Amino acid sequence: MNSFNKLNIFISVFFTTCVFLFAGPTGEKSGSEYYLAQAQPITQEPVIIIPPVPDRAELVMKALAAAHPDRVGPAEYRNGDWAVMLAGKWFYHAGGRLLPEELFDQADKYSGQPFYNYIAELPPWNPPGPEESERMRSMTERRQQQSRSPVQRSNHFYDALLRIHNRDESWERMKSIRFLGFPVMVHYSILSQLSLVEETIQREAKTNSAVRQWIAGINSVEGWSWRNIEATQSRSFHSYGTAIDILPKSTGGLATYWLWTSQYNPEWWAVPYSRRLHPPPEVIKAFESFGFIWGGKWTVYDTMHFEYRPEILIFSNIPMMNLRDLP
């Protein structure tokens, strides 16, 4: 083969190789386009990030901070527990006991403060079955035993919140107010809220005969009283002046307080709503709108009792009236 033929073969092979590399096997795409076209796209399932569900301690401490922003600092997670700053001290959830930092390691000496899911509406009445009755019977017996040798609730958080540590300090914080025509002593910090409850009830009474009749049937309104919860060694919220009892002139034979009922009816929990003395629903809503809970929604019912516990309503996602939105 002469040199000219060798040169022609070399040029032909070189040209074919270039076409393959830069045009691809079909000659339809450039080399870079071909290899990009052949590459399979990488598919990946979308990553859904689910935030962790807040535990009870976090929800409780955040509810306390939201309910009392003028006194309680934001909730923080520290030292393995949720805590808030109040009166210059860290208070920890401590299994529901709300203990100051210096008592954190003594939690076993105390029982927890009541913090529960407050229901927006009473469910339809259903007579309790055998299991429910047995549970309530056991609870009653257990409470009777605890009244003889009770574990005391930790009062430290509410003592600091309301600046009350003894009877004398409690009396100093009380102010007199007239509520629905009756004098009552309450903590100075709830004067506005209680006044707004009264205003709402009086406005409703103008067009609601049931509310008017309920007001006319009131015998007295009791607020501050330095005492423990009946049959316990735990301080009542009446001692803080943040609870009131609205007593009627006559109960008409209806149940008002589970402990009183238990004295003549051992199965006090089986008393239906129709045999309990309930305020009109509009009255209950008026209280709840401004941070009060009603004892008639408790299992251990107390239908004359209202208690200022906005943190319970926040914890239970029940809306309240924002004072800034008032006309």
C-alpha positions in Angstrom: 0.0 0.0 0.0 1.5 3.3 -1.1 1.8 6.3 1.2 -1.1 8.1 -0.5 -3.6 5.2 0.3 -2.4 5.0 3.9 -3.0 8.7 4.3 -6.5 8.3 2.9 -7.3 5.5 5.4 -6.0 7.5 8.3 -8.1 10.5 7.4 -11.2 8.4 7.0 -10.8 6.7 10.4 -10.0 10.0 12.1 -13.1 11.7 10.5 -15.4 8.8 11.5 -14.1 8.8 15.1 -14.7 12.6 15.4 -18.2 12.2 14.1 -19.0 9.5 16.6 -17.6 11.5 19.5 -19.1 14.8 18.7 -22.3 13.9 16.9 -23.2 10.7 18.8 -23.9 7.3 17.3 -26.9 8.6 15.3 -25.3 11.8 14.2 -28.4 13.6 15.5 -26.9 15.2 18.7 -23.6 16.6 19.7 -21.5 14.5 22.0 -22.4 16.4 25.2 -26.1 16.4 24.3 -26.0 12.7 23.6 -24.5 11.7 27.0 -26.8 14.1 28.8 -29.8 12.6 27.0 -28.7 9.1 28.0 -28.3 10.0 31.6 -31.3 8.8 33.8 -32.7 11.5 36.0 -32.2 10.8 39.8 -35.6 10.6 41.4 -36.0 11.0 45.2 -39.1 10.9 47.4 -39.8 14.3 49.0 -38.6 14.5 52.5 -41.4 15.4 54.9 -40.1 16.8 58.1 -42.6 16.2 61.0 -41.9 18.5 63.9 -41.8 16.7 67.3 -45.0 16.7 69.2 -44.7 18.9 72.3 -44.8 16.9 75.5 -47.1 17.8 78.4 -44.4 19.6 80.3 -43.7 22.0 77.4 -47.4 22.7 76.8 -48.1 23.4 80.5 -45.2 25.8 80.9 -46.0 27.6 77.7 -49.6 27.9 78.8 -48.5 29.5 82.1 -46.2 31.9 80.3 -49.0 32.9 77.8 -51.6 33.3 80.6 -49.5 35.6 82.7 -47.0 37.4 80.4 -46.7 40.3 82.8 -45.3 38.0 85.5 -44.0 34.9 83.8 -41.1 34.7 81.3 -41.0 32.5 78.2 -40.8 28.8 78.7 -37.4 27.3 78.2 -36.0 23.8 78.2 -33.1 23.6 80.7 -31.6 20.9 82.9 -33.7 18.2 81.3 -37.1 19.9 82.0 -39.3 22.8 80.9 -39.1 25.9 83.1 -40.2 29.5 83.3 -38.8 32.5 85.2 -41.0 34.0 87.8 -40.0 36.6 90.5 -36.4 36.0 89.7 -36.5 32.2 90.1 -36.7 29.3 87.7 -39.7 27.2 88.2 -39.7 23.7 86.7 -42.6 21.5 85.6 -41.2 18.7 87.8 -43.9 16.2 86.9 -46.7 18.8 87.3 -45.5 20.0 90.7 -44.3 23.5 89.5 -41.3 23.6 91.8 -38.6 26.2 92.2 -35.1 25.2 91.2 -33.9 24.7 94.8 -36.7 22.1 95.4 -36.4 20.3 92.1 -34.8 17.2 93.8 -37.6 17.0 96.4 -40.4 16.5 94.0 -41.5 13.2 95.7 -42.6 15.2 98.7 -45.4 17.0 96.7 -48.3 16.1 94.6 -49.0 18.0 91.3 -51.0 21.1 90.7 -54.2 20.5 88.9 -53.6 20.9 85.1 -56.1 19.1 82.9 -58.0 19.2 79.6 -61.0 21.5 80.2 -63.9 20.6 78.0 -65.5 23.3 75.9 -69.0 21.7 76.2 -70.5 19.2 78.5 -71.0 15.9 76.6 -74.4 14.4 76.4 -75.3 12.7 79.7 -74.8 8.9 79.7 -75.4 6.9 82.9 -72.1 5.5 84.1 -71.5 1.8 83.5 -70.1 -0.7 86.0 -66.5 0.0 85.2 -66.9 3.8 85.5 -68.8 3.4 88.8 -66.1 1.2 90.2 -63.5 3.7 89.2 -65.3 6.5 90.9 -66.0 4.5 94.0 -62.3 3.7 94.3 -61.4 7.4 93.7 -63.8 8.4 96.6 -62.2 5.8 98.9 -58.7 6.9 97.9 -59.6 10.6 98.6 -61.0 9.7 102.0 -57.7 7.9 102.9 -55.6 10.8 101.6 -57.6 13.3 103.7 -56.1 11.5 106.8 -52.5 11.4 105.5 -52.4 13.5 102.4 -49.5 14.5 100.2 -49.6 18.3 99.9 -49.6 20.1 96.6 -46.7 22.4 95.9 -48.0 25.9 96.3 -44.7 27.6 95.4 -45.6 28.7 91.9 -48.9 30.3 92.7 -47.5 31.7 95.9 -44.9 33.5 93.8 -47.3 34.4 91.0 -49.9 36.0 93.2 -47.4 37.2 95.8 -49.1 35.3 98.6 -47.2 33.1 101.0 -49.4 33.3 104.2 -52.7 34.5 105.4 -51.5 38.1 106.1 -50.1 38.6 102.7 -53.2 37.1 101.2 -55.4 39.6 103.0 -53.2 42.5 101.8 -53.8 41.5 98.2 -57.6 41.5 98.5 -59.9 44.2 97.2 -63.6 44.5 97.5 -65.8 44.6 94.4 -69.6 44.4 93.9 -70.5 41.5 91.6 -74.1 41.3 90.4 -75.1 43.4 93.4 -73.2 41.4 96.0 -69.9 42.4 97.8 -67.1 40.0 97.3 -63.4 40.1 98.1 -61.0 39.0 95.4 -57.3 39.3 94.4 -56.6 42.8 92.9 -55.2 41.2 89.7 -58.6 39.9 88.6 -60.8 43.0 89.3 -60.9 43.9 85.6 -61.7 40.3 84.4 -64.5 39.9 87.0 -66.0 43.3 86.1 -66.1 42.3 82.4 -67.8 39.0 83.3 -70.5 41.0 85.2 -70.9 43.4 82.3 -71.4 40.5 79.8 -73.9 38.7 82.1 -75.9 42.0 82.6 -76.0 42.6 78.9 -77.3 39.1 78.3 -79.9 39.4 81.0 -81.6 42.3 79.0 -82.9 39.8 76.5 -82.6 36.4 78.3 -85.2 35.6 80.9 -83.2 32.5 82.2 -80.2 34.7 83.0 -82.5 37.2 84.7 -84.0 34.5 86.8 -80.6 33.1 87.7 -79.4 36.5 88.9 -82.6 37.0 90.9 -82.0 33.6 92.6 -78.5 34.5 93.9 -78.2 34.5 97.7 -74.5 35.5 98.1 -71.2 35.6 96.3 -68.2 34.3 98.2 -64.6 34.9 97.2 -61.6 35.1 99.4 -61.3 32.6 102.3 -58.0 31.4 103.7 -58.6 27.7 103.7 -57.6 24.3 102.2 -59.6 22.4 99.7 -62.2 20.5 101.7 -61.0 17.2 103.1 -57.4 17.9 101.9 -54.2 19.6 103.0 -53.9 21.5 99.7 -54.6 25.2 99.5 -57.8 26.3 97.9 -57.7 29.0 95.2 -60.2 30.8 97.4 -57.1 31.5 99.6 -55.6 33.4 96.7 -58.8 35.3 96.1 -59.0 33.9 92.5 -62.1 31.8 93.0 -65.7 32.7 93.7 -68.8 30.6 94.7 -72.2 31.9 93.7 -74.7 30.5 96.2 -78.4 30.3 95.4 -81.3 31.2 97.7 -82.5 27.6 97.1 -81.1 24.6 95.3 -84.5 23.1 94.8 -83.1 19.7 95.9 -80.5 19.8 93.1 -76.9 18.7 93.6 -74.2 21.4 93.6 -71.1 19.9 95.2 -70.0 16.3 94.9 -68.7 16.1 98.4 -72.0 17.4 99.9 -73.9 15.0 97.7 -71.8 12.0 98.7 -73.0 12.5 102.3 -76.5 11.3 101.4 -75.9 9.7 98.0 -72.9 7.3 97.9 -73.1 7.2 94.1 -72.8 11.0 93.7 -71.2 10.6 90.2 -74.4 9.0 88.9 -76.5 12.2 89.5 -77.5 13.3 86.0 -77.1 16.9 84.8 -80.9 17.3 85.1 -80.5 16.8 88.9 -77.6 19.2 89.3 -78.0 23.0 89.7 -76.3 24.5 86.6 -76.1 28.2 85.8 -77.4 29.2 82.3 -74.9 28.4 79.5 -74.6 32.1 78.7 -73.3 32.7 82.3 -70.7 29.9 82.0 -69.5 31.3 78.7 -69.2 34.8 80.1 -66.9 33.5 82.8 -64.9 31.4 80.3 -64.5 34.3 77.9 -62.4 36.2 80.5 -60.3 33.4 81.9 -62.4 31.6 84.4 -63.2 27.8 84.5 -66.4 26.4 85.9 -66.4 23.6 88.5 -69.5 22.0 86.9 -67.3 20.6 84.2 -65.2 18.7 86.7 -65.8 15.0 87.4 -65.8 16.0 91.0 -68.4 18.7 90.2 -68.8 22.0 92.0 -71.5 23.8 90.1 -71.4 27.0 92.1 -67.6 27.4 91.7 -65.7 29.6 89.2 -61.9 29.9 89.3 -59.6 32.2 87.4 -57.3 29.8 85.5 -56.6 31.2 82.0 -53.7 28.8 81.7 -56.1 25.8 81.8 -58.1 27.4 78.9 -55.0 28.0 76.9 -53.7 24.5 77.5 -57.1 23.2 76.3 -57.2 25.4 73.2 -60.4 27.2 74.4 -60.4 30.8 73.1 -60.9 33.7 75.4 -61.7 37.4 74.9 -58.6 39.6 74.3 -59.0 42.6 76.4 -57.3 44.7 73.7 -60.2 43.9 71.4 -62.9 45.3 73.7 -64.9 48.2 72.1 
